[in-house]
């Protein structure tokens, strides 16, 4: 083990995340995930560890290590899959194919909308739930929604009496049979909307009702039914878990007002903060370095004033420096946002003391001294200050803490979504960089003509050759690469 790697191992955090191992040439040879990064990574380098031959060979090759932390296991799984597909490390055997995780698609534009499963999330106006690492979870959620709300599962574009001749879902699967007029289009759409709300995490009462049915079945001795309901509940909780965590929880205005008063008292403010801003930073090993700023007005999130930032002043991973850039771009003398968004009465940094000090230094640099600024440390939900007040602990059931953490969670969701969109766009479009004979100008011409990698995959070789000004052989290779990236060979 070299000195660089030995030093890296000392600072691996006890957090969920992904790690990348590099060899002496800097090539990524393995990508992994873990609920506890430190425990997993150090397990590779234990003295007298009995590794399998493949693992032993990999460990002997490792010269450097990088990692990133994430919020939960599902995010770690998805990030790991994305990194493996991008870098194709030679020691990652199990995920070398182009399999993608399953998602649930809801297209509300159809006459009688339905849920379908898919492995590619497109920007096509439909609503997507996922992707999720477990395909059975997605299929169980689809099955539950169809039965619970009587939704159709047939693939007829516009179901009618003729298509019903080959379908008996109204008899065996609780379908409301809109094709036969047994339910009005308006009532059917209302049922579909309720199912979507459930998948967004907005109907937790449905899970409570299922839990009650499971307990009743167990008490009556029907253990087989209870087991089925238990498995269904577990799948649905997994399916809706992200939305419960990332969606803004419901709050009454009275709760928000009480929370603002508690927050003002805890921070020693003269009056409750009417406008609160919260900033979060997101990056992947310093790439696609972005930030989000979300706003609460009177304690409730106000999407009109949400903002994204692409960090421009530097490259690499440096959250405090990025936080300072956000402050300067929001409140600096040349900012275009001063006239578009209300001035904050309280500014919250998602992070600890280093992010807070960077933000306060940036405020001082641009001459803004009247905006109270604090940090919010996620691990213990502590409000962080850098003055004599020290760390501020609010009770777990405090409405003041709820206002702050809800806004922090919304900032994280907004930042990670923007970051993921940029990353996936780069992954999709960078496939053309690997095609010999396609340079930046030809790549731009193809994307301008066909609009996306999928559009190129659908075009003929002759159309690709004409658009890019290349020979048929290069066009054939470009089409093949794009078809693979778009989700399968064509």
Residue pairs with C-beta under 8 A, 6 or more apart in sequence:
1 45
2 63
4 63
4 64
5 62
5 63
5 64
5 65
8 64
8 65
9 41
9 42
9 45
9 65
12 19
12 37
12 38
12 41
12 42
12 65
12 67
13 37
13 38
13 67
13 69
14 36
14 37
14 38
14 39
15 36
15 37
15 69
16 33
16 34
16 35
16 36
16 37
16 69
16 70
16 71
16 72
16 73
16 75
16 76
17 33
17 34
17 37
17 67
17 68
17 69
17 70
17 76
18 31
18 32
18 33
18 34
18 67
18 68
18 70
18 76
18 79
18 80
18 83
19 31
19 32
19 33
19 34
19 37
19 40
19 41
19 65
19 66
19 67
19 68
20 28
20 30
20 31
20 65
20 66
20 67
20 83
20 87
20 89
20 285
21 28
21 29
21 30
21 31
21 32
21 58
21 62
21 64
21 65
21 89
21 91
22 28
22 29
22 62
22 63
22 64
22 65
22 66
23 29
23 61
23 62
23 63
24 61
24 63
26 64
28 87
28 89
29 58
29 61
29 62
29 89
29 90
29 91
30 58
30 62
30 89
30 91
30 92
31 80
31 83
31 84
31 87
31 89
31 92
32 40
32 80
33 73
33 76
33 77
33 79
33 80
34 40
34 41
34 76
35 73
35 76
37 67
37 69
41 65
41 67
43 49
44 51
44 55
44 59
44 62
45 59
51 59
54 91
54 93
57 91
58 91
66 285
68 79
68 284
68 285
70 76
70 79
71 245
71 412
71 416
72 241
72 242
72 245
74 132
74 133
74 238
74 241
74 242
75 416
77 101
77 133
78 101
78 131
78 133
79 284
80 95
81 95
81 100
81 101
81 133
82 423
82 424
82 427
84 92
84 95
84 96
85 95
85 98
85 427
86 427
88 96
98 484
98 485
98 487
98 488
99 119
100 119
100 120
100 131
100 487
101 119
101 130
101 131
101 132
101 133
101 135
102 117
102 118
102 119
102 130
102 131
102 132
102 135
102 138
102 139
103 117
103 118
103 119
103 121
103 128
103 129
103 130
103 131
103 132
103 138
104 115
104 116
104 117
104 118
104 128
104 129
104 130
104 138
104 141
104 142
104 199
104 239
105 115
105 116
105 117
105 118
105 126
105 127
105 128
105 129
106 113
106 115
106 126
106 127
106 128
106 129
106 192
106 195
106 196
106 199
107 113
107 114
107 116
107 125
107 126
107 127
108 126
108 127
108 189
108 192
108 193
108 196
109 125
109 126
110 157
110 158
111 158
111 185
112 152
112 158
112 159
112 178
112 179
112 185
112 188
113 189
113 192
114 146
114 151
114 152
114 153
114 154
114 192
115 142
115 145
115 146
115 151
115 153
115 195
116 155
117 138
117 139
117 142
118 128
119 131
119 487
120 454
120 486
120 487
121 128
121 130
121 131
122 454
127 196
129 138
129 141
129 199
129 200
129 239
129 243
130 138
130 239
132 138
132 238
132 239
134 235
134 238
136 235
137 235
137 238
137 239
138 239
140 231
140 232
140 235
140 236
140 239
141 199
141 235
141 236
141 239
141 240
142 153
144 232
144 235
144 236
145 151
145 195
145 198
145 199
146 152
146 153
146 173
146 174
146 175
147 173
147 174
148 195
148 198
148 206
149 191
149 192
149 194
149 195
150 174
150 175
150 176
150 183
150 188
150 191
151 175
151 176
151 188
151 191
151 192
151 195
152 159
152 169
152 175
152 176
152 177
152 178
152 179
153 169
153 173
153 175
154 163
154 167
154 169
156 163
156 179
159 167
159 178
159 179
160 179
161 179
161 180
163 179
164 170
164 177
164 179
164 180
167 175
167 179
169 175
169 177
170 176
170 177
170 180
170 182
176 182
176 183
176 188
176 191
177 183
178 185
178 188
183 191
194 203
197 203
198 206
198 240
199 239
199 240
199 243
200 240
200 243
200 247
201 240
201 241
201 242
201 243
201 244
201 247
202 243
202 247
204 244
206 236
207 233
207 236
207 237
207 240
210 229
210 232
210 233
210 236
211 233
213 229
214 226
214 229
214 230
214 233
215 226
217 223
217 225
217 226
217 229
218 226
245 409
246 409
246 410
246 412
246 413
247 413
248 301
248 406
248 409
248 410
249 402
249 406
251 259
251 299
251 300
251 402
251 406
253 298
253 299
253 300
255 299
255 399
255 402
256 298
256 299
256 300
256 399
256 403
257 272
257 298
257 299
258 399
259 299
259 398
259 399
259 400
259 401
259 402
259 403
260 272
260 273
260 274
260 298
260 299
260 400
260 403
261 272
261 400
262 394
262 398
262 399
262 400
262 401
263 269
263 272
263 273
263 346
263 400
263 403
263 404
264 270
264 271
264 272
264 273
265 400
266 383
266 392
266 394
266 400
267 346
267 372
267 374
267 383
267 389
267 392
268 389
269 345
269 346
269 372
273 344
273 345
273 346
273 372
274 297
274 298
274 345
275 295
275 296
275 297
275 342
275 343
275 344
275 345
275 346
276 295
276 296
276 299
276 344
276 345
276 346
276 347
276 348
276 403
276 404
276 407
277 293
277 294
277 295
277 330
277 344
277 346
277 347
277 348
278 293
278 294
278 295
278 296
278 347
278 348
278 349
278 350
278 376
278 404
278 407
278 408
278 410
278 411
279 291
279 292
279 293
279 323
279 326
279 327
279 347
279 348
279 349
279 350
279 359
279 411
280 291
280 292
280 350
280 408
280 411
280 412
280 414
280 415
281 289
281 290
281 291
281 311
281 319
281 322
281 323
281 326
281 350
281 351
281 355
281 415
282 288
282 289
282 290
282 291
282 292
282 412
282 415
282 416
282 418
282 419
283 289
283 290
283 311
283 317
283 322
283 419
284 419
284 423
285 317
286 315
286 316
286 317
286 318
287 423
288 419
288 422
288 423
288 426
289 310
289 311
289 315
289 316
289 317
289 322
290 308
290 309
290 310
290 311
290 415
290 418
290 419
290 422
291 308
291 309
291 311
291 322
291 323
291 325
291 326
291 415
292 306
292 307
292 308
292 309
292 411
292 412
292 414
292 415
292 418
293 306
293 307
293 309
293 326
293 330
293 411
294 301
294 305
294 306
294 407
294 410
294 411
294 414
295 301
295 302
295 304
295 305
295 306
295 341
295 342
295 344
296 302
296 403
296 407
297 305
297 342
299 403
301 406
301 407
301 410
305 340
305 341
305 342
306 414
307 330
307 337
307 341
308 414
308 415
308 418
309 325
309 326
309 329
310 422
311 322
311 325
312 325
313 321
313 325
314 321
319 351
319 354
319 355
320 351
320 354
320 355
320 357
320 358
321 358
323 349
323 351
323 355
323 358
323 359
323 362
324 358
324 359
324 361
324 362
325 362
326 359
327 347
327 359
327 362
327 363
327 366
328 335
328 362
328 365
328 366
329 335
329 337
330 337
330 341
331 338
331 363
331 366
331 368
331 371
332 366
333 366
343 371
344 371
345 371
345 372
346 371
346 372
346 373
346 374
347 359
347 363
347 371
347 372
347 373
347 374
348 373
348 374
348 375
348 376
348 404
348 407
348 408
349 355
349 356
349 359
349 373
349 374
349 375
349 376
350 375
350 376
350 378
350 408
350 411
350 412
351 375
351 376
351 377
352 375
352 377
352 384
353 375
353 384
353 386
355 375
356 373
356 374
356 375
356 384
356 385
356 386
357 386
359 373
360 373
360 386
363 369
363 371
363 373
374 383
374 384
374 385
374 392
375 383
375 384
375 385
376 382
376 383
376 384
376 404
376 405
376 408
377 384
377 391
378 408
381 394
381 396
381 401
381 405
382 391
382 392
382 393
383 391
383 392
383 393
383 394
383 404
384 391
384 392
385 391
385 392
394 400
394 401
395 401
427 485
428 452
428 453
428 485
429 443
429 447
429 453
431 453
431 481
431 482
431 484
431 485
432 438
432 443
432 446
432 447
432 453
432 456
432 478
432 481
432 482
433 443
434 481
435 474
435 477
435 478
435 481
436 474
436 477
437 470
437 471
437 474
437 477
438 446
438 468
438 470
438 474
438 478
442 468
442 469
442 470
445 467
445 468
445 469
446 456
446 464
446 467
446 468
446 478
447 456
449 467
450 456
450 458
450 459
450 464
450 467
453 482
453 485
453 486
454 482
454 486
456 464
456 478
456 479
456 482
457 479
457 482
457 483
457 485
457 486
457 490
458 490
459 467
459 479
461 472
461 475
461 476
461 479
462 472
462 475
464 470
464 475
464 478
464 479
465 471
465 472
465 474
465 475
468 474
468 475
468 478
470 478
479 490
480 489
483 489
483 490
